[in-house]
């Protein structure tokens, strides 16, 4: 007979009671037993012996090294040895000043820079544009230049084959031969008259023929010159219509509408040369500025493609008003030997505006003003040291910034090299520099 303690149900009940007891014990420990605090854990932790002390802990016990001033340029003090900048500022070596890496500027009051801005357009003067055309009809047989070529006066440009030129050369040679024959016959008749072997009327007739031949010969020469063809050399026997067109002045080839093999007439436009050593800049400005803009007024120009500002003066003001825009037009003659200005280029022209009765402001070069966070600073120089000073900057124009607050006239600031000082200042104050020490 089986016992009820050996049945499977009894074993299941025993397992459930064991798990319940284990859970109650765990809840008791978590809820009622105290947990040691971090201070108690630290106090209970075993202290390491002196032999087990790490080398890094020994370095931490060493005294801090004294700080040295920031020095630039001579290499005797490294920048890493200066985590902070002393009260004296950043030391600027004499070598940097001698080499021009750091340049100083004395703050002064200068005339206020105010200007009116108008648009200017570059144009080639009319007298500097040369249109090359044929004086006689013919066919283009050869080009000696191409677009963009810079030519000197007298440079061969292209060659034409013209029947009219061939006929003019042929007539010249015939008239030259007839004139020579008439001169020889006149000389013979003159000798015969001295010997009284001919009459006075015969000699007069020969003089008339010689004069007529001379007139025809001169007419043939003039016809060649009208066609722009040189007189053939003595002894020339080969007759053709080939002739070359030459540049009348120096300049750049800007346009070649003619094509090889094209039949052209005297009205045709074959080639264009522009001499851009001097250009015009036309200014268009409102009629209301007429009392300000006058002949002789100095103008400065800026714009894309210009490495620096250009300066000129107004040479001529048009008497006519542009009807649609009600604008006036002024002209500035501008030298252009370096070729910086090109026809059609738009520039920004600055016309000076009168500032009579206003106090001249304190101006410093733009490169001396640096940004530190949200503030503008300059580096004030005094006895070999430069330290930053906050300033308030006003208008900035043409490389100069107006100082509204923070500087006084006569103080010296660092112009060139201010960005270098700013870099040293930021590096010395960076968290990495402090952590390195």
GUTOR-707631 format. One record per residue: x negated, y negated, z negated of N, C-alpha, C in turn. Coordinates in steps of 0.02 Angstrom, whole numbers, padded with zeros to 5 digits, always signed. Example, Ala and Ser with C-alpha at 12.3 -4.5 7.8 and 13.67 -1.06 7.14 Angstrom:
REM residues 2
-00660+00284-00390-00615+00225-00390-00660+00165-00390;-00642+00112-00354-00684+00053-00357-00645-00002-00394;
//
This chain:
REM residues 437
-00043+00060+00000+00000+00000+00000-00045-00063+00000;-00034-00109+00049-00077-00169+00057-00060-00221+00005;-00112-00255-00022-00101-00309-00070-00083-00374-00033;-00044-00417-00065-00024-00480-00034-00081-00530-00032;-00135-00518-00072-00193-00562-00070-00236-00550-00009;-00225-00493+00022-00264-00477+00083-00227-00494+00147;-00169-00525+00141-00131-00542+00202-00161-00604+00236;-00152-00615+00302-00179-00674+00338-00149-00739+00313;-00086-00740+00293-00056-00802+00270-00090-00828+00208;-00109-00783+00164-00142-00804+00103-00210-00837+00118;-00246-00810+00166-00311-00839+00185-00303-00909+00214;-00251-00920+00253-00238-00987+00281-00224-01037+00227;-00184-01016+00177-00168-01062+00123-00229-01080+00082;-00273-01032+00071-00335-01045+00033-00378-01096+00070;-00383-01091+00137-00424-01139+00177-00395-01210+00174;-00329-01216+00176-00299-01282+00174-00311-01316+00108;-00305-01277+00052-00318-01306-00014-00390-01328-00022;-00438-01292+00007-00509-01310+00002-00524-01376+00040;-00494-01384+00098-00505-01446+00137-00474-01506+00101;-00416-01497+00069-00384-01551+00034-00426-01573-00026;-00455-01526-00061-00497-01542-00118-00560-01581-00097;-00589-01560-00042-00649-01595-00017-00633-01667+00001;-00576-01679+00033-00555-01747+00052-00544-01791-00009;-00512-01763-00062-00500-01803-00122-00566-01822-00156;-00615-01778-00157-00680-01795-00187-00715-01851-00147;-00712-01849-00081-00744-01901-00039-00711-01969-00050;-00645-01972-00055-00610-02035-00067-00629-02064-00134;-00636-02020-00185-00655-02043-00251-00724-02077-00250;-00772-02046-00218-00839-02075-00215-00841-02142-00178;-00804-02148-00125-00804-02210-00085-00768-02266-00120;-00717-02250-00158-00675-02303-00188-00698-02325-00256;-00727-02282-00296-00740-02299-00366-00813-02304-00384;-00858-02272-00348-00929-02276-00367-00959-02341-00341;-01002-02380-00378-01033-02444-00355-01087-02432-00303;-01091-02481-00253-01143-02477-00202-01199-02527-00220;-01262-02509-00220-01317-02555-00239-01322-02613-00189;-01336-02675-00215-01344-02735-00173-01411-02733-00136;-01420-02779-00085-01485-02780-00049-01543-02798-00094;-01531-02841-00146-01586-02858-00192-01607-02797-00233;-01556-02758-00254-01573-02698-00292-01609-02647-00249;-01589-02644-00184-01624-02598-00140-01696-02619-00130;-01707-02687-00125-01776-02712-00117-01817-02699-00179;-01785-02709-00238-01822-02697-00300-01839-02624-00309;-01793-02579-00286-01805-02508-00294-01854-02481-00242;-01864-02519-00186-01909-02494-00134-01981-02494-00160;-02021-02444-00144-02091-02441-00167-02133-02494-00133;-02176-02528-00171-02220-02580-00146-02281-02548-00113;-02300-02573-00053-02359-02544-00021-02422-02563-00059;-02471-02521-00054-02534-02532-00088-02576-02582-00048;-02627-02609-00079-02671-02657-00047-02708-02625+00011;-02722-02561+00008-02757-02528+00062-02713-02523+00124;-02647-02520+00114-02601-02513+00170-02581-02580+00200;-02609-02636+00176-02591-02702+00202-02614-02708+00275;-02569-02734+00318-02584-02739+00390-02630-02798+00404;-02668-02794+00459-02711-02851+00477-02671-02914+00492;-02609-02907+00520-02570-02966+00536-02551-03005+00473;-02538-02968+00414-02522-03001+00352-02582-03039+00324;-02642-03013+00338-02702-03048+00316-02710-03113+00355;-02694-03111+00421-02700-03172+00461-02651-03225+00438;-02591-03204+00415-02541-03252+00392-02563-03288+00330;-02608-03256+00289-02631-03287+00227-02686-03338+00239;-02715-03339+00303-02770-03385+00316-02743-03456+00319;-02782-03507+00300-02758-03578+00301-02749-03601+00373;-02700-03647+00384-02685-03674+00451-02742-03718+00476;-02755-03713+00543-02809-03753+00572-02787-03826+00578;-02832-03873+00569-02813-03944+00576-02797-03960+00649;-02748-04005+00659-02725-04024+00727-02770-04078+00754;-02784-04074+00820-02826-04122+00854-02786-04161+00904;-02807-04222+00923-02767-04262+00971-02768-04231+01040;-02716-04247+01078-02711-04223+01147-02758-04265+01189;-02802-04231+01226-02852-04265+01267-02843-04243+01339;-02848-04290+01387-02840-04276+01458-02905-04290+01494;-02924-04245+01539-02972-04263+01590-03043-04241+01578;-03071-04241+01516-03142-04226+01508-03154-04153+01494;-03103-04113+01478-03110-04041+01468-03140-04022+01401;-03158-04069+01357-03188-04052+01293-03138-04022+01244;-03074-04041+01250-03022-04014+01207-02970-03983+01252;-02952-03922+01239-02901-03888+01279-02832-03910+01256;-02786-03907+01304-02719-03929+01289-02685-03883+01239;-02705-03818+01238-02673-03770+01194-02691-03782+01120;-02742-03822+01107-02762-03833+01039-02722-03888+01006;-02672-03917+01040-02635-03974+01014-02561-03960+01017;-02531-03928+00968-02459-03914+00970-02417-03976+00964;-02442-04029+00934-02404-04091+00926-02447-04150+00947;-02413-04205+00961-02447-04266+00981-02454-04311+00919;-02513-04335+00902-02521-04377+00843-02489-04445+00853;-02490-04483+00800-02458-04549+00803-02493-04595+00852;-02558-04585+00862-02593-04628+00909-02569-04617+00981;-02542-04559+00997-02519-04545+01064-02565-04497+01100;-02561-04497+01166-02601-04452+01208-02664-04488+01228;-02720-04457+01214-02784-04488+01231-02796-04483+01306;-02811-04538+01338-02824-04540+01410-02899-04554+01420;-02934-04507+01451-03006-04513+01457-03023-04565+01510;-03084-04591+01505-03108-04641+01553-03117-04612+01622;-03130-04546+01626-03140-04514+01691-03076-04518+01733;-03019-04507+01701-02956-04510+01738-02943-04580+01765;-02960-04631+01726-02950-04699+01749-02999-04717+01805;-03061-04692+01800-03110-04707+01852-03092-04673+01918;-03066-04612+01914-03047-04575+01976-02982-04599+02006;-02944-04638+01969-02880-04662+01995-02822-04616+01981;-02834-04561+01944-02779-04516+01927-02729-04551+01882;-02754-04593+01838-02711-04634+01795-02726-04707+01810;-02675-04744+01829-02681-04815+01842-02635-04854+01796;-02660-04911+01773-02624-04952+01724-02592-05011+01760;-02539-05037+01729-02503-05094+01757-02482-05139+01700;-02498-05204+01708-02479-05253+01657-02410-05281+01674;-02366-05277+01625-02296-05298+01635-02294-05373+01643;-02263-05395+01698-02256-05466+01713-02186-05480+01738;-02169-05543+01735-02106-05565+01764-02117-05581+01838;-02075-05552+01880-02081-05562+01952-02015-05586+01979;-02018-05615+02038-01958-05641+02069-01908-05584+02079;-01846-05598+02064-01793-05549+02071-01785-05529+02144;-01781-05465+02156-01773-05440+02224-01699-05428+02237;-01668-05474+02275-01599-05467+02295-01596-05472+02371;-01556-05431+02401-01552-05432+02474-01484-05410+02497;-01468-05434+02557-01407-05413+02590-01425-05359+02641;-01385-05308+02645-01400-05251+02689-01355-05253+02750;-01387-05251+02809-01351-05247+02872-01383-05193+02914;-01352-05176+02969-01376-05123+03013-01416-05153+03070;-01473-05123+03085-01515-05144+03141-01524-05086+03190;-01525-05102+03254-01534-05051+03307-01596-05068+03348;-01638-05018+03359-01700-05027+03397-01685-05024+03472;-01713-05071+03508-01706-05073+03581-01772-05091+03613;-01783-05066+03674-01842-05085+03712-01829-05151+03747;-01874-05199+03743-01863-05263+03778-01853-05253+03853;-01813-05296+03883-01799-05289+03954-01862-05295+03996;-01907-05340+03977-01967-05349+04016-02017-05292+04008;-02004-05246+03961-02049-05190+03950-02025-05126+03983;-01969-05129+04020-01942-05071+04055-01956-05078+04130;-01989-05028+04158-02007-05029+04228-01969-04973+04265;-01930-04991+04316-01896-04943+04359-01936-04935+04423;-01957-04875+04437-01996-04860+04496-01949-04839+04552;-01954-04872+04610-01914-04854+04668-01956-04860+04731;-01933-04828+04784-01968-04831+04848-01949-04893+04886;-01998-04924+04922-01984-04982+04964-01962-04962+05033;-01973-04900+05050-01952-04874+05115-01921-04805+05105;-01873-04789+05147-01841-04723+05142-01892-04668+05156;-01886-04613+05120-01932-04558+05130-01913-04499+05087;-01954-04447+05090-01941-04385+05053-01994-04376+04999;-01972-04357+04938-02019-04345+04883-02055-04279+04896;-02122-04283+04899-02161-04223+04914-02207-04202+04856;-02216-04246+04805-02262-04227+04751-02251-04272+04690;-02257-04242+04631-02256-04279+04568-02324-04273+04535;-02348-04328+04507-02412-04328+04470-02401-04332+04394;-02340-04345+04371-02325-04352+04300-02261-04315+04286;-02245-04311+04221-02182-04282+04198-02155-04322+04139;-02094-04308+04118-02064-04346+04063-02106-04339+03999;-02116-04395+03966-02156-04396+03904-02229-04414+03916;-02252-04414+03978-02321-04431+03993-02333-04506+03981;-02387-04522+03947-02406-04592+03937-02455-04612+03992;-02440-04664+04029-02480-04684+04087-02508-04754+04076;-02564-04767+04109-02594-04832+04110-02574-04869+04175;-02587-04933+04176-02573-04971+04236-02616-04946+04294;-02583-04935+04352-02618-04909+04411-02619-04833+04416;-02588-04798+04370-02586-04725+04372-02539-04702+04428;-02561-04651+04467-02519-04623+04520-02460-04585+04490;-02400-04598+04515-02340-04569+04487-02310-04515+04532;-02296-04531+04594-02268-04483+04641-02286-04503+04712;-02276-04456+04758-02295-04467+04828-02234-04456+04873;-02226-04500+04922-02171-04497+04970-02199-04489+05041;-02158-04459+05083-02173-04455+05155-02119-04495+05192;-02139-04555+05217-02091-04602+05246-02107-04615+05319;-02060-04604+05365-02071-04622+05435-02085-04697+05445;-02052-04740+05405-02063-04812+05412-02135-04830+05395;-02164-04797+05345-02233-04810+05328-02279-04788+05384;-02264-04730+05414-02304-04707+05471-02303-04755+05529;-02243-04782+05546-02238-04831+05600-02276-04894+05584;-02273-04917+05520-02309-04978+05502-02384-04968+05507;-02409-04911+05488-02481-04898+05495-02502-04895+05569;-02461-04862+05609-02476-04857+05680-02478-04927+05712;-02430-04969+05697-02428-05037+05724-02488-05077+05701;-02507-05067+05638-02566-05103+05613-02628-05085+05653;-02639-05021+05666-02699-05001+05703-02696-05028+05775;-02637-05029+05807-02632-05056+05875-02645-05131+05876;-02615-05167+05828-02626-05239+05826-02698-05257+05810;-02729-05216+05768-02799-05228+05752-02843-05219+05813;-02828-05167+05854-02867-05155+05915-02856-05211+05966;-02793-05233+05976-02779-05286+06023-02812-05352+06002;-02812-05364+05938-02845-05426+05914-02920-05424+05928;-02951-05367+05918-03022-05361+05931-03036-05371+06006;-02994-05342+06049-03004-05351+06121-02995-05424+06141;-02944-05457+06112-02934-05528+06128-02992-05571+06105;-03021-05556+06047-03079-05594+06023-03139-05583+06068;-03148-05520+06090-03205-05506+06135-03196-05541+06202;-03135-05541+06230-03124-05575+06294-03131-05651+06287;-03110-05679+06231-03119-05750+06220-03192-05768+06216;-03232-05725+06184-03304-05738+06180-03335-05736+06250;-03313-05689+06293-03341-05684+06361-03322-05745+06403;-03258-05766+06398-03237-05823+06436-03272-05887+06413;-03289-05891+06350-03326-05949+06325-03396-05952+06355;-03430-05894+06361-03497-05893+06391-03494-05911+06466;-03440-05885+06499-03433-05901+06570-03420-05975+06581;-03384-06006+06538-03369-06077+06545-03432-06119+06537;-03477-06095+06492-03540-06132+06485-03581-06128+06549;-03572-06073+06586-03607-06066+06650-03566-06095+06707;-03507-06123+06691-03461-06152+06739-03440-06101+06792;-03428-06038+06767-03405-05986+06811-03331-05974+06806;-03297-06011+06762-03224-06007+06758-03197-06077+06745;-03132-06081+06746-03101-06146+06738-03082-06158+06665;-03065-06220+06651-03043-06239+06584-02976-06206+06568;-02932-06200+06617-02867-06169+06604-02873-06095+06587;-02921-06061+06619-02931-05990+06602-02955-05982+06530;-03000-06027+06508-03025-06023+06439-02968-06039+06390;-02926-06087+06406-02871-06104+06361-02821-06046+06357;-02810-06013+06414-02764-05956+06414-02790-05900+06369;-02855-05887+06372-02884-05834+06330-02881-05853+06256;-02889-05916+06241-02883-05938+06171-02812-05926+06145;-02763-05938+06188-02693-05927+06169-02681-05853+06157;-02707-05811+06200-02697-05738+06192-02731-05713+06127;-02790-05740+06113-02826-05719+06052-02787-05740+05989;-02759-05800+05991-02720-05824+05933-02657-05783+05925;-02624-05764+05982-02564-05723+05977-02581-05654+05949;-02637-05626+05969-02657-05561+05943-02673-05564+05868;-02702-05621+05847-02717-05629+05775-02652-05634+05735;-02601-05667+05762-02537-05672+05728-02505-05604+05722;-02506-05565+05775-02477-05498+05773-02514-05453+05723;-02579-05461+05721-02619-05421+05674-02602-05439+05601;-02596-05503+05585-02578-05524+05517-02507-05501+05500;-02463-05501+05550-02395-05478+05538-02395-05404+05520;-02436-05364+05552-02441-05292+05536-02467-05281+05465;-02516-05323+05444-02541-05318+05375-02485-05336+05326;-02447-05388+05339-02393-05408+05294-02340-05353+05289;-02326-05320+05345-02276-05267+05344-02298-05209+05299;-02362-05193+05300-02388-05140+05255-02382-05161+05182;-02397-05224+05168-02393-05248+05099-02321-05249+05075;-02274-05266+05119-02203-05265+05100-02182-05195+05080;-02207-05145+05116-02190-05076+05100-02230-05048+05041;-02277-05088+05015-02317-05066+04958-02371-05017+04978;-02393-05021+05039-02443-04975+05065-02509-05013+05075;-02565-04987+05052-02629-05021+05063-02649-05019+05137;-02689-05068+05156-02714-05072+05225-02763-05015+05238;-02754-04979+05293-02801-04923+05307-02873-04948+05312;-02917-04904+05293-02988-04921+05296-03012-04923+05369;-03068-04957+05380-03095-04961+05447-03115-04892+05472;-03100-04880+05534-03116-04816+05564-03063-04763+05552;-03008-04779+05517-02955-04730+05505-02919-04714+05571;-02913-04651+05585-02880-04629+05647-02820-04584+05633;-02818-04554+05573-02763-04509+05555-02704-04549+05531;-02648-04543+05566-02589-04582+05549-02535-04535+05522;-02508-04551+05461-02451-04514+05433-02411-04562+05388;-02356-04536+05364-02312-04577+05322-02320-04565+05247;-02371-04529+05227-02381-04515+05155-02405-04578+05120;-02373-04594+05065-02396-04649+05023-02377-04635+04950;-02415-04664+04904-02409-04650+04832-02382-04711+04796;-02339-04699+04747-02313-04752+04704-02353-04752+04639;-02371-04812+04615-02414-04820+04557-02377-04858+04501;-02400-04848+04439-02372-04884+04382-02396-04956+04381;-02350-05002+04371-02367-05073+04369-02388-05096+04299;-02373-05056+04248-02394-05071+04180-02396-05007+04141;-02429-05008+04082-02434-04946+04043-02371-04933+04005;-02361-04871+03986-02301-04851+03948-02290-04777+03954;-02233-04756+03927-02215-04685+03927-02161-04672+03979;-02167-04615+04013-02116-04594+04061-02056-04569+04021;-02000-04603+04027-01941-04586+03987-01886-04552+04028;-01888-04560+04095-01834-04530+04135-01858-04522+04207;-01845-04463+04236-01862-04449+04306-01801-04419+04339;-01758-04460+04368-01698-04434+04401-01712-04402+04469;-01768-04421+04502-01783-04395+04569-01803-04321+04565;-01790-04285+04619-01807-04214+04624-01855-04204+04682;-01895-04151+04677-01942-04135+04730-01904-04116+04794;-01925-04147+04850-01892-04135+04914-01832-04179+04927;-01813-04222+04880-01755-04265+04888-01770-04323+04935;-01722-04338+04979-01727-04396+05023-01701-04457+04985;-01744-04507+04979-01727-04565+04939-01728-04627+04983;-01691-04677+04961-01687-04742+04995-01715-04796+04950;-01724-04857+04976-01751-04910+04933-01707-04927+04874;-01643-04910+04877-01598-04924+04820-01603-04871+04765;-01635-04816+04780-01636-04760+04732-01683-04775+04673;-01663-04750+04615-01702-04756+04553-01738-04690+04543;-01805-04690+04548-01843-04628+04548-01874-04612+04480;-01893-04663+04442-01932-04649+04381-01930-04710+04336;-01932-04699+04270-01929-04755+04222-01988-04751+04174;-02019-04809+04163-02075-04816+04116-02056-04868+04064;-02067-04852+04000-02053-04899+03946-02117-04913+03906;-02132-04976+03898-02188-04997+03857-02161-05015+03787;-02173-04971+03738-02144-04979+03671-02194-05005+03620;-02246-05038+03643-02294-05066+03595-02262-05122+03554;-02211-05153+03582-02171-05202+03546-02098-05188+03563;-02056-05187+03511-01985-05173+03521-01943-05228+03489;-01880-05228+03508-01831-05274+03478-01789-05235+03428;-01771-05267+03373-01722-05239+03326-01665-05290+03322;-01607-05269+03346-01549-05313+03346-01509-05302+03282;-01496-05356+03247-01457-05355+03185-01387-05381+03201;-01338-05345+03177-01268-05367+03183-01240-05378+03113;-01219-05439+03099-01197-05457+03032-01134-05500+03037;-01095-05501+02983-01032-05540+02984-01044-05614+02994;-00995-05647+03023-00999-05718+03036-01005-05758+02971;-00981-05730+02915-00984-05765+02851-01056-05774+02826;-01103-05733+02852-01173-05739+02830-01213-05787+02874;-01180-05823+02918-01216-05869+02962-01255-05922+02924;-01230-05950+02867-01271-06000+02831-01334-05971+02800;-01336-05905+02789-01393-05874+02756-01446-05852+02806;-01424-05822+02862-01470-05794+02911-01491-05849+02959;-01556-05863+02961-01583-05916+03004-01646-05890+03039;-01665-05924+03092-01726-05906+03127-01786-05917+03080;-01831-05867+03079-01888-05868+03034-01877-05831+02970;-01815-05808+02956-01801-05771+02895-01837-05703+02897;-01872-05687+02843-01907-05623+02839-01857-05567+02825;-01868-05510+02858-01824-05452+02852-01867-05390+02840;-01843-05346+02796-01876-05282+02786-01830-05227+02811;-01860-05173+02838-01822-05119+02868-01842-05053+02836;-01791-05013+02821-01800-04944+02797-01754-04899+02836;-01768-04835+02834-01725-04787+02868-01760-04721+02878;-01723-04672+02901-01751-04605+02913-01801-04609+02969;-01855-04572+02961-01909-04573+03010-01963-04623+02997;-01954-04666+02947-02004-04716+02930-02040-04695+02866;-02106-04689+02867-02142-04670+02806-02145-04725+02754;-02134-04787+02775-02135-04844+02729-02093-04900+02759;-02082-04951+02719-02042-05008+02743-02081-05049+02794;-02045-05077+02843-02075-05121+02893-02048-05191+02882;-02089-05240+02899-02071-05310+02887-02078-05350+02951;-02032-05396+02961-02033-05440+03019-01994-05503+03004;-01984-05544+03055-01945-05605+03046-01900-05616+03106;-01845-05650+03095-01796-05661+03147-01823-05713+03197;-01825-05693+03261-01851-05737+03314-01795-05773+03351;-01737-05743+03355-01683-05773+03395-01615-05754+03366;-01568-05800+03366-01499-05787+03345-01453-05804+03403;-01410-05757+03421-01366-05767+03478-01316-05823+03464;-01299-05860+03516-01251-05914+03510-01179-05889+03517;-01171-05826+03539-01104-05800+03551-01084-05752+03495;-01020-05753+03478-00993-05708+03427-00961-05648+03462;-00976-05588+03435-00945-05528+03462-00871-05530+03445;-00829-05530+03497-00759-05546+03489-00722-05495+03446;-00734-05430+03456-00694-05380+03421-00712-05376+03347;-00776-05373+03331-00797-05367+03261-00808-05434+03227;-00809-05489+03265-00824-05555+03237-00892-05554+03202;-00942-05526+03237-01010-05522+03211-01056-05565+03252;-01110-05586+03221-01165-05619+03255-01222-05570+03266;-01265-05585+03313-01321-05541+03328-01386-05581+03325;-01434-05553+03288-01501-05583+03283-01553-05533+03308;-01610-05559+03329-01662-05516+03357-01727-05524+03318;-01758-05468+03302-01823-05466+03269-01873-05433+03317;-01927-05467+03333-01981-05438+03374-02028-05400+03328;-02034-05335+03340-02072-05293+03293-02129-05257+03330;-02191-05265+03308-02246-05225+03336-02234-05150+03324;-02253-05109+03372-02240-05037+03368-02298-04998+03397;-02359-05016+03378-02418-04983+03407-02422-04910+03388;-02395-04891+03330-02398-04821+03308-02338-04779+03332;-02291-04811+03366-02235-04774+03394-02185-04749+03343;-02179-04783+03286-02131-04760+03235-02059-04776+03254;-02049-04827+03295-01982-04848+03312-01965-04824+03383;-01904-04798+03391-01881-04772+03455-01815-04805+03474;-01803-04816+03538-01740-04848+03560-01680-04808+03536;-01630-04843+03511-01570-04811+03486-01572-04794+03412;-01630-04801+03380-01638-04784+03309-01603-04837+03266;-01564-04814+03217-01529-04859+03172-01569-04867+03107;-01576-04929+03085-01614-04945+03025-01570-04985+02978;-01592-04986+02914-01559-05027+02864-01601-05090+02854;-01573-05147+02870-01609-05210+02865-01590-05245+02800;-01641-05271+02765-01631-05305+02701-01646-05380+02711;-01595-05421+02705-01604-05493+02711-01608-05523+02641;-01658-05563+02626-01666-05591+02558-01609-05640+02543;-01588-05638+02479-01535-05682+02454-01565-05730+02403;-01545-05792+02405-01573-05843+02361-01556-05827+02288;-01606-05837+02243-01597-05825+02171-01620-05886+02131;-01608-05946+02158-01630-06006+02123-01592-06015+02058;-01628-06036+02005-01597-06047+01940-01594-05986+01896;-01615-05927+01920-01613-05866+01879-01683-05851+01854;-01686-05825+01792-01750-05807+01762-01777-05744+01795;-01841-05745+01811-01871-05687+01842-01873-05629+01792;-01854-05569+01812-01851-05512+01765-01919-05478+01757;-01923-05435+01707-01982-05393+01698-01976-05333+01745;-02027-05324+01787-02026-05269+01835-02086-05224+01824;-02074-05159+01831-02127-05109+01827-02120-05063+01888;-02174-05030+01909-02168-04983+01965-02121-04925+01948;-02087-04900+01998-02040-04844+01988-02075-04783+01958;-02137-04770+01979-02171-04709+01956-02190-04713+01882;-02188-04772+01852-02204-04777+01781-02145-04757+01736;-02085-04754+01764-02025-04737+01725-02012-04662+01731;-02008-04628+01674-01997-04556+01672-01934-04541+01631;-01905-04484+01644-01845-04463+01608-01864-04410+01556;-01844-04422+01493-01851-04373+01439-01781-04362+01411;-01751-04305+01430-01682-04293+01410-01636-04343+01444;-01598-04380+01403-01552-04430+01430-01582-04500+01427;-01645-04507+01407-01676-04572+01398-01728-04585+01453;-01738-04649+01467-01792-04671+01511-01849-04696+01468;-01910-04674+01483-01968-04693+01443-02023-04717+01490;-02067-04759+01463-02130-04776+01494-02185-04760+01444;-02246-04750+01468-02302-04735+01424-02342-04799+01414;-02337-04826+01353-02372-04888+01335-02445-04871+01321;-02491-04908+01351-02562-04894+01344-02593-04946+01297;-02634-04920+01249-02668-04965+01202-02730-04931+01175;-02789-04959+01191-02854-04937+01164-02865-04863+01176;-02856-04840+01238-02872-04772+01256-02818-04721+01243;-02762-04741+01215-02707-04695+01200-02643-04719+01233;-02602-04671+01252-02537-04687+01282-02483-04650+01243;-02431-04686+01225-02376-04654+01189-02310-04676+01221;-02259-04633+01220-02196-04648+01253-02156-04701+01215;-02120-04741+01255-02075-04790+01226-02010-04791+01267;-01954-04788+01232-01889-04789+01266-01875-04858+01292;-01848-04860+01353-01831-04924+01384-01762-04916+01416;-01732-04973+01431-01669-04976+01468-01684-05007+01536;-01668-04969+01588-01684-04989+01656-01622-05017+01691;-01633-05072+01728-01579-05101+01767-01584-05081+01840;-01582-05129+01885-01583-05115+01957-01653-05091+01978;-01653-05047+02027-01715-05021+02056-01712-05030+02131;-01764-05063+02158-01763-05078+02230-01833-05088+02255;-01846-05057+02314-01910-05065+02349-01970-05050+02304;-01965-04996+02265-02021-04973+02225-02030-05005+02158;-01983-05050+02137-01989-05085+02073-01925-05074+02033;-01933-05066+01967-01877-05057+01922-01875-05115+01872;-01816-05140+01860-01806-05196+01814-01797-05169+01743;-01836-05194+01695-01833-05173+01625-01790-05222+01587;-01733-05198+01561-01688-05241+01524-01705-05244+01449;-01732-05189+01423-01748-05186+01351-01803-05135+01341;-01849-05152+01293-01900-05103+01273-01971-05125+01287;-01982-05174+01331-02049-05198+01347-02051-05274+01341;-02113-05298+01331-02125-05370+01329-02178-05388+01381;-02174-05449+01404-02222-05471+01454-02293-05469+01425;-02340-05442+01464-02409-05438+01443-02429-05368+01419;-02381-05325+01402-02397-05257+01382-02420-05217+01443;-02458-05164+01429-02487-05122+01481-02454-05053+01480;-02433-05030+01538-02402-04964+01544-02441-04924+01595;-02431-04858+01592-02462-04813+01640-02417-04809+01701;-02444-04825+01759-02405-04820+01822-02417-04752+01854;-02471-04746+01891-02488-04681+01919-02514-04636+01863;-02490-04575+01860-02509-04528+01808-02459-04522+01752;-02404-04560+01755-02353-04556+01702-02321-04487+01700;-02311-04456+01758-02282-04389+01759-02329-04339+01726;-02394-04347+01736-02442-04303+01704-02438-04309+01628;-02433-04370+01602-02427-04379+01530-02362-04349+01504;-02310-04354+01542-02246-04324+01522-02253-04248+01517;-02288-04217+01564-02298-04144+01563-02337-04123+01502;-02389-04161+01484-02429-04146+01425-02387-04153+01362;-02346-04205+01360-02303-04217+01302-02253-04160+01293;-02222-04138+01347-02174-04083+01342-02207-04017+01323;-02267-04005+01350-02301-03943+01334-02322-03942+01260;-02345-03999+01235-02366-04002+01164-02307-03993+01117;-02248-04015+01136-02190-04010+01094-02148-03948+01105;-02169-03904+01151-02129-03845+01167-02131-03795+01111;-02078-03754+01100-02078-03703+01047-02132-03651+01056;-02150-03635+01119-02202-03584+01131-02269-03607+01105;-02283-03674+01113-02347-03700+01089-02350-03694+01012;-02293-03709+00978-02293-03704+00905-02298-03632+00883;-02265-03586+00918-02268-03515+00898-02336-03486+00909;-02374-03512+00960-02441-03487+00974-02488-03499+00915;-02475-03552+00877-02519-03568+00820-02489-03542+00755;
//
